[in-house]
Amino acid sequence: MRLSRAAVTCLLLPAALALSACTGAAGEDEEPEPEGPGAVEFTPPPYTEPGPDVVLGTAHPSALPTEIPEKLHVSKIDPISADEIVILDGDGRLEVPLHVVDPATGESTARMVVGPGIWDAVIHPFVGESPDDPALLAAEVWRPRGSRGAADFTVSTYAGDLLEPDEILMPDYTRAHSRPGSSAVSTDGRYFVFWDDGLFGPRVYDLDQNVETGALQTVGCGPFTWLNGRDLYSVCEESRELVHLQIQDDGSLEEVARAAVLPEDFVSNRKATYAEDADKALLVSANGDVFVFDFSAGLPSEPVEPVGNAGQRSGRFDQNAIDNTGTRIAITYTDSKIHPHSMRAGDVDKIIVSDATTLDPVATLTRRSMKLSEIHSIAFSTDGSRLLVNGASTEDKDGETKPMILTFDAKTGKRVAAKEIKGFAGSPDRMITPQEIG
């Protein structure tokens, strides 16, 4: 039986509240519970269309409210458009707020909060047409305090009413690997696949039926989850193989083939990205070799060689991304040779945009040329035509830091726009490109 978070929360309420807030409707043979002293009845706030006099609406009220209690804007958000980007709040810990931002204006058009697992948050935003379309999927862990019960591991889909996400309650032994590239949603929106740290293999969840349909222990492989339709590809570092798994008609997962096509000096890395429209996967290995795997015709039959090496004398390579068309790669560099994950690592100092076939540089974007004091993250737009850069500017005469989002033409590297991010409640950090599904 699957409990909703509301039901689980009821189990943890104090006794005085539990008698009133969590008691189901009385049956024909049952008498209703008498209301004791101090009984509390909770009435959810009604949904209010956002407006200039509504808290958390499109604009914060400029004057004190004339109506007590204040009208509260809850629940529905505008769907994420293909021109927008999702930016995580770097201050989040147990809960991670995120904003939907329009790079053309810098406006924050929506805000949501999710409960992450470990390391990076597992989040997949989607392009939608109506408020009731899926807006975001997240693998979450909701933890009680002390000995008040076990943690809830959920796959939550936020759509329509954000207060009541569609949840799949996973078993407590499930541990979703949380590095970017280790999970994916099929393009039809049916399946969510992620690499499980406990199983050390991928798991499949049917988002229509809200059940787990497949799991396959694949020791020595992973954790990348490059999903092409219902064909899943990953890396087996020790054996120097690429592996092909497939989601069957019943949702189960089976291994189809392996190909020992990786070079002898191949080493993996923590993160990877995927060009969904081109069926190409980008992996910048720990030694700097840049691999672009083409899975449009299945596993490659010939040895795969890197298209180049990302090493630079001036600093260490860090973040990387490939656009959806599979033609452009962007890699960030720090101003120090120390590994970016080290406590003494340097700051991100430049971005090199390169051709995905030859790794020939197309443009070099530095903090100085972009007039930024910090570079936080990079991402390509949904259609791959734009490179987005999230950073901070100190151009203000008072020296105050302003969060910025810059837009560049992916083909040429020329700047298209630079906008201050407005209405962002927190510290802008990692960016995630929304996916088109359905």
VOGU-3710 file (C-alpha; in Angstrom, 3 decimals, decimal comma):
1> mrlsraavtc> 0,000/0,000/0,000  1,348/3,451/-0,881  0,870/6,281/1,606  0,833/9,884/0,503  3,075/12,317/2,330  -0,044/13,752/3,926  -0,869/10,339/5,364  2,675/9,823/6,572  2,700/13,268/8,145  -0,477/12,414/10,011
11> lllpaalals> 1,335/9,541/11,686  3,822/12,003/13,104  1,412/14,680/14,381  1,013/15,287/18,110  -1,890/13,441/19,661  -4,067/16,519/20,095  -3,834/17,320/16,394  -3,975/13,737/15,224  -7,445/13,207/16,702  -8,875/16,009/14,642
21> actgaagede> -6,645/16,420/11,591  -6,016/12,809/10,634  -9,205/10,958/11,548  -10,996/9,574/8,525  -14,726/9,852/7,913  -16,815/7,764/10,311  -18,340/4,591/8,884  -21,979/3,586/9,211  -21,308/1,486/12,321  -18,956/4,006/13,901
31> epepegpgav> -19,825/6,983/15,991  -17,881/10,173/15,331  -15,157/11,008/17,801  -16,300/13,645/20,316  -14,505/16,944/20,078  -12,453/17,431/23,218  -11,144/20,654/24,738  -8,620/22,361/22,537  -9,598/20,435/19,377  -8,229/22,116/16,268
41> eftpppytep> -9,748/21,939/12,801  -7,492/22,874/9,882  -8,989/24,423/6,765  -6,623/24,629/3,776  -6,315/28,147/2,354  -8,268/28,688/-0,869  -6,399/29,132/-4,126  -6,155/32,774/-5,103  -5,170/34,072/-8,511  -1,854/35,951/-8,233
51> gpdvvlgtah> -1,933/39,704/-8,487  -0,327/42,915/-7,192  -2,045/42,598/-3,780  -1,414/38,887/-3,275  1,540/37,541/-1,291  3,907/35,415/-3,392  2,149/36,525/-6,548  3,778/38,099/-9,568  4,587/41,211/-7,527  4,953/41,730/-3,801
61> psalpteipe> 2,326/44,087/-2,364  3,765/47,575/-2,019  1,583/48,502/0,956  0,461/46,822/4,124  -2,493/44,469/3,603  -5,954/45,901/4,163  -7,461/42,444/4,567  -6,629/40,187/7,522  -5,787/37,396/7,030  -3,987/38,243/3,828
71> klhvskidpi> -4,979/36,621/0,572  -2,438/33,920/-0,153  -1,336/32,756/-3,595  -0,784/29,020/-3,375  -0,429/26,073/-5,647  -0,488/26,627/-9,391  2,363/28,030/-11,445  2,696/29,010/-15,056  4,122/26,136/-17,136  7,843/26,227/-17,921
81> sadeivildg> 8,445/27,406/-21,463  11,147/26,144/-23,824  12,855/29,552/-23,613  13,266/29,450/-19,822  15,823/27,859/-17,524  15,601/26,401/-14,009  18,113/27,725/-11,451  18,691/26,076/-8,081  19,224/28,019/-4,888  22,728/27,275/-3,629
91> dgrlevplhv> 21,719/28,019/-0,032  19,371/24,996/0,118  20,235/22,043/2,353  17,388/19,820/3,565  15,128/21,589/1,082  16,241/23,107/-2,210  14,297/26,063/-3,603  14,479/26,587/-7,345  13,326/29,311/-9,678  12,179/29,307/-13,279
101> vdpatgesta> 13,939/32,246/-14,945  13,380/33,908/-18,312  16,873/34,755/-19,663  15,432/37,391/-22,004  14,106/39,493/-19,121  15,806/38,109/-16,003  12,393/37,656/-14,374  11,746/34,752/-12,005  8,408/33,402/-13,270  7,900/30,557/-10,781
111> rmvvgpgiwd> 9,369/29,126/-7,585  9,241/25,564/-6,207  10,854/23,730/-3,287  12,008/20,095/-3,340  13,617/17,762/-0,808  16,944/16,432/-2,135  18,779/13,234/-1,272  22,575/13,385/-1,039  25,154/15,351/-2,998  23,411/17,015/-5,960
121> avihpfvges> 19,638/17,299/-6,083  17,950/14,884/-8,533  15,693/17,231/-10,500  14,176/17,016/-13,991  12,118/20,042/-15,143  9,797/19,793/-18,139  8,473/22,137/-20,792  4,698/22,445/-20,427  1,713/24,020/-22,148  -0,747/24,287/-19,238
131> pddpallaae> -0,396/24,560/-15,435  -1,593/20,966/-15,095  1,240/19,539/-17,226  4,154/17,956/-15,332  6,468/20,786/-14,334  9,172/18,985/-12,423  10,201/15,520/-11,215  12,430/15,078/-8,173  13,820/12,123/-6,241  13,344/13,273/-2,678
141> vwrprgsrga> 14,133/12,230/0,878  11,895/13,620/3,601  13,469/13,005/6,994  11,753/13,209/10,398  13,620/14,308/13,491  15,255/11,843/15,860  13,333/8,620/16,449  9,987/9,840/15,102  9,933/7,439/12,201  11,719/6,335/9,051
151> adftvstyag> 12,571/8,695/6,212  10,314/8,801/3,165  12,076/8,207/-0,169  9,826/9,461/-2,934  9,697/10,122/-6,655  7,608/13,287/-6,757  6,061/14,891/-9,833  4,985/18,495/-9,338  2,175/19,628/-11,623  -0,940/21,724/-11,194
161> dllepdeilm> -1,407/21,868/-7,431  2,135/22,112/-6,048  0,842/21,358/-2,549  -0,130/17,833/-3,569  2,576/16,336/-5,810  2,035/12,937/-7,364  4,264/10,729/-5,227  5,705/7,254/-5,557  6,841/6,035/-2,144  10,045/4,059/-2,670
171> pdytrahsrp> 11,430/1,462/-0,239  13,856/2,873/2,313  16,759/0,849/0,924  16,608/2,719/-2,374  19,396/5,253/-2,839  19,254/7,291/-6,030  22,706/8,281/-7,269  22,486/12,025/-7,480  25,236/13,242/-9,803  24,005/14,977/-12,986
181> gssavstdgr> 23,694/12,384/-15,745  22,926/9,449/-13,427  19,148/9,647/-13,952  16,823/10,366/-16,867  13,180/10,574/-17,904  12,114/8,948/-21,178  11,038/11,369/-23,903  7,470/10,072/-23,761  7,377/10,954/-20,055  6,531/7,366/-19,087
191> yfvfwddglf> 9,654/6,087/-17,311  12,073/7,469/-14,748  15,405/5,627/-14,674  18,175/6,203/-12,148  21,318/4,478/-10,968  20,842/3,070/-7,464  23,817/3,230/-5,068  22,463/0,338/-2,998  21,707/-1,950/-5,919  24,623/-0,512/-7,908
201> gprvydldqn> 22,582/-0,775/-11,017  19,666/1,056/-12,628  16,042/1,047/-11,461  12,988/1,843/-13,581  9,805/3,507/-12,326  6,604/3,722/-14,362  5,314/7,267/-13,842  1,862/6,389/-15,206  1,306/3,423/-12,895  3,383/4,811/-9,983
211> vetgalqtvg> 5,283/1,556/-9,472  8,781/0,189/-9,872  8,856/-2,071/-12,913  12,490/-3,020/-13,304  15,887/-3,207/-11,627  19,139/-4,705/-12,824  22,353/-5,123/-10,858  25,210/-4,119/-13,166  28,309/-4,095/-10,981  31,303/-2,387/-12,554
221> cgpftwlngr> 29,195/-0,106/-14,731  27,465/3,233/-14,359  26,456/5,573/-12,972  25,609/7,405/-16,188  22,088/7,039/-17,545  21,991/8,063/-21,189  18,437/7,347/-22,304  17,558/7,199/-26,001  13,849/6,399/-26,193  13,751/3,218/-24,110
231> dlysvceesr> 17,349/2,266/-24,824  19,718/2,957/-21,954  23,480/3,329/-22,396  26,244/3,572/-19,826  29,963/3,030/-19,187  31,779/0,076/-17,610  35,087/1,670/-16,597  37,037/-1,389/-15,430  36,276/-3,523/-18,492  36,534/-0,536/-20,899
241> elvhlqiqdd> 33,056/-1,281/-22,247  29,946/0,604/-23,238  26,798/-1,240/-22,166  23,331/-1,218/-23,757  20,269/-1,895/-21,581  16,650/-1,756/-22,713  13,294/-1,104/-21,042  10,947/-3,893/-22,126  7,218/-3,601/-22,870  6,383/-4,596/-19,287
251> gsleevaraa> 8,791/-2,001/-17,878  11,477/-4,509/-16,899  15,123/-3,869/-17,716  17,349/-6,237/-19,688  20,928/-6,094/-20,898  21,138/-6,145/-24,699  24,842/-5,932/-25,495  28,275/-4,699/-24,519  31,079/-3,316/-26,659  34,720/-3,119/-25,537
261> vlpedfvsnr> 35,472/0,013/-27,544  37,011/2,344/-24,953  40,781/2,995/-24,965  43,068/1,281/-22,448  43,817/4,537/-20,619  40,128/5,425/-20,218  39,090/6,824/-16,850  35,601/7,940/-15,903  34,372/11,013/-14,028  31,567/12,122/-11,711
271> katyaedadk> 29,218/13,883/-14,111  28,062/13,582/-17,711  25,551/15,261/-20,034  23,435/14,135/-22,986  22,370/15,643/-26,314  18,886/14,185/-26,466  17,956/15,360/-29,958  21,194/14,006/-31,442  21,449/10,826/-29,295  24,992/11,779/-28,298
281> allvsangdv> 26,582/11,597/-24,855  29,366/13,816/-23,537  31,876/12,519/-21,004  34,893/14,583/-19,982  37,059/12,003/-18,227  39,087/12,720/-15,113  42,273/13,044/-17,181  40,664/15,583/-19,528  39,887/13,331/-22,511  36,646/14,474/-24,141
291> fvfdfsaglp> 34,435/11,675/-25,458  31,293/12,206/-27,551  29,520/8,852/-27,865  27,049/8,496/-30,756  24,197/6,152/-29,816  21,886/6,995/-32,723  22,529/3,531/-34,216  23,114/1,671/-30,942  26,513/0,747/-29,552  29,529/1,724/-31,666
301> sepvepvgna> 31,267/-1,237/-33,303  34,666/0,438/-33,741  37,078/1,699/-31,065  36,102/5,100/-29,703  38,768/7,775/-29,434  38,471/11,121/-27,656  37,772/14,147/-29,828  40,436/15,993/-27,855  41,645/16,836/-24,373  40,262/19,586/-22,175
311> gqrsgrfdqn> 43,519/20,195/-20,318  44,721/23,787/-19,965  47,921/25,113/-18,412  46,082/28,112/-16,975  43,627/26,155/-14,825  41,609/23,022/-14,181  38,562/22,018/-16,239  35,332/21,849/-14,234  31,715/21,916/-15,484  30,776/20,727/-18,954
321> aidntgtria> 27,690/20,569/-21,159  26,712/19,540/-24,684  23,803/21,173/-26,493  20,746/19,189/-27,612  21,826/19,222/-31,242  25,168/17,641/-30,376  27,191/20,334/-32,170  28,563/22,485/-29,328  30,412/21,759/-26,092  31,003/24,228/-23,252
331> itytdskihp> 33,616/23,620/-20,539  34,415/25,877/-17,591  37,902/26,371/-16,151  39,168/27,533/-12,773  42,084/29,907/-12,201  43,995/27,190/-10,352  45,398/23,770/-11,247  43,961/22,325/-8,030  40,982/20,013/-8,579  37,680/21,991/-8,417
341> hsmragdvdk> 36,302/19,677/-5,705  39,201/20,504/-3,395  38,781/22,918/-0,484  41,611/25,047/-1,938  40,370/25,019/-5,505  40,303/28,229/-7,471  37,351/30,197/-8,831  35,742/29,537/-12,204  37,507/32,005/-14,472  36,549/31,216/-18,072
351> iivsdattld> 34,337/29,195/-20,407  35,478/27,690/-23,702  32,820/26,907/-26,310  34,023/24,283/-28,797  32,937/22,270/-31,805  31,654/18,897/-30,561  33,287/16,977/-33,420  36,822/18,390/-33,319  36,953/20,293/-29,996  38,192/23,313/-31,971
361> pvatltrrsm> 37,424/26,418/-29,878  34,628/28,665/-31,108  34,737/31,272/-28,338  36,500/31,948/-25,033  34,412/33,775/-22,441  36,289/35,111/-19,426  35,016/36,672/-16,236  36,578/39,939/-17,331  35,053/39,922/-20,813  31,645/39,058/-19,362
371> klseihsiaf> 32,053/41,718/-16,616  31,320/39,160/-13,909  32,867/38,832/-10,473  31,785/35,159/-10,268  30,738/32,407/-12,680  28,311/29,981/-11,047  27,073/27,616/-13,749  26,424/27,060/-17,458  23,688/25,381/-19,500  22,406/25,290/-23,053
381> stdgsrllvn> 18,858/26,291/-23,934  16,316/23,587/-24,763  16,757/23,988/-28,523  20,556/24,269/-28,228  20,760/27,677/-29,887  21,839/29,582/-26,767  24,504/29,160/-24,097  23,376/30,508/-20,727  25,793/31,676/-18,036  24,744/32,302/-14,448
391> gastedkdge> 27,029/34,568/-12,455  27,367/37,680/-10,318  28,184/41,236/-11,306  29,631/44,054/-9,175  29,023/46,852/-11,648  26,804/48,651/-9,157  28,343/51,960/-8,026  27,997/50,835/-4,410  29,811/47,594/-5,176  26,808/45,414/-4,417
401> tkpmiltfda> 26,701/41,981/-6,036  23,849/41,396/-8,462  22,871/37,931/-9,744  23,125/37,864/-13,533  22,114/35,594/-16,405  23,946/36,044/-19,697  22,884/34,669/-23,070  25,312/33,810/-25,892  24,771/32,506/-29,410  25,942/28,868/-29,233
411> ktgkrvaake> 27,253/28,852/-32,801  29,385/31,977/-32,589  29,787/32,714/-28,882  28,574/36,271/-29,344  26,627/37,821/-26,481  22,920/38,202/-27,050  21,713/39,524/-23,693  22,796/40,212/-20,113  20,059/40,568/-17,501  19,930/40,909/-13,756
421> ikgfagspdr> 17,983/38,032/-12,185  14,997/39,640/-10,485  12,922/38,164/-7,703  15,341/35,355/-6,871  15,069/34,625/-3,135  18,473/33,102/-2,410  21,822/32,494/-4,122  21,579/31,390/-7,789  23,633/28,255/-8,421  23,310/25,251/-10,762
431> mitpqeig> 21,139/25,570/-13,892  19,028/22,775/-15,410  17,596/22,841/-18,930  13,890/21,848/-19,091  13,138/18,730/-21,142  10,426/18,385/-23,766  8,372/15,228/-23,154  5,173/13,713/-24,451
//
